[in-house]
């Protein structure tokens, strides 16, 4: 997820995509990462059953490897058999026809590792498109048919979302690469085209093609949490033109404490674990930028200082009770980022080929 989450108040003026009644996205795999949030996962499963287009596969990555989640997935698979038929339209690369695929992990891999494992599993099955999301969202019934027209000309598409209160959710779709921070003033309006180009990605509803994965590889599990999707979108922008579209495809279902900024945008609360990874993972970000010739030590250092300052503001305004533990977490993350800077053995995620 991007460095700062913001929303706009009020209702959404939906701009319909062209060809809204087109068939579904071919060999679309929905990849869900979940960890100890069964109640939220149940809401997501319910929303899948309202889809007006049928996905080819739904891969559930369970970072908890929970018997409760496994049972939920089995029940969900039986529901989808009744809704969509017992057999999928086409067998997967392993000869299977089951639409719902359970992928338990032996360890908690975090969001980054979970999405890496889930995209890999869907890749192995032969998916052509990957629609990724956490367990704390629900899909719009028309989500697939709203995304489908954009796949004709684009390989990475980010749909719009509603916040947990039903208002529009503004996401920072432009990234200032030299500083390594999202652009906080990128225009929210989409214009008559219904989309804007972007150079980042959010694994909360991002859609990307097999061709992109072939060229840039799997999401990097080393991030564990934070900045993984940002960097994946940056890498995707090196091989195609990602877009964010006005069509609403998801709604968030988890309420997060936040600080309203002028009644228009908000700074969400977070945890010490997140704070640590926000700073530590700038080390991995720097490595990728340097590998692509986009690293400027001075400017990136300014971006790191700005990120640290923003987290201090977040602590003061949203999570004041965590101030004593939050600041040390930020400092520890910065120290570990320096270790990554100096790691001469580091290599980027390899492309997968066709």
LINKA-V901884 format. One line per field, one symbol per residue. phi: phi as a letter, one per 30 degrees, with the letter a starting at -180 (. if undefined). psi: psi as a letter, one per 30 degrees, with the letter a starting at -180 (. if undefined). A space follows every 50 residues. Layout:
phi = ???
psi = ???
//
This chain:
phi = .ddbcbbcdjdccdcdddhdcdddddhdcdcccbahbdddddddeededc edbcddbbccccdchcdddeddddddddddeddcjdcddbdddcidbddc ccbdcdbdcidddddddddddddddjdcbbccaddcbbddeceddddedd ddbbcbbcddbcddcjddcccddccddecibdddcdeddciddiabdbbb abdcjdbbcddddedcideddddibiiddedddeddddbacdbccdddcb bdccdbeacdchicbbcddacdddeededdddddeeeddddciccbeddd dddddddddddddeddcbbedcedcddeddddddddddddecddcdbddd dcid
psi = klekkllklalkjkjkllhfglllkkhkkkjkkljhieeeeeeeeeeeff kfkkleljkjjjffhkeeeeeeeeeeeeeeeeeflekleklafgglgkek kkikkfljgleeeeeeeeeeeeeefgkfkjjklafhlklkegeefeeeef fefkfkkjlllklfgflkjkkjfkkjeefhlljfgkkfkfaffgllllga lkgigkklleeeeeefalkjfffdkkfeeeeeeeeefffajllklfkkfl kkfkkkkljkjggelkjllaleeeeefeeeffeeeeeeeefgggkjeeee eeeeeeeeeeeeeeeefehefgeefeeeeeeeeeefeeeeefjffkklkl lfa.
//
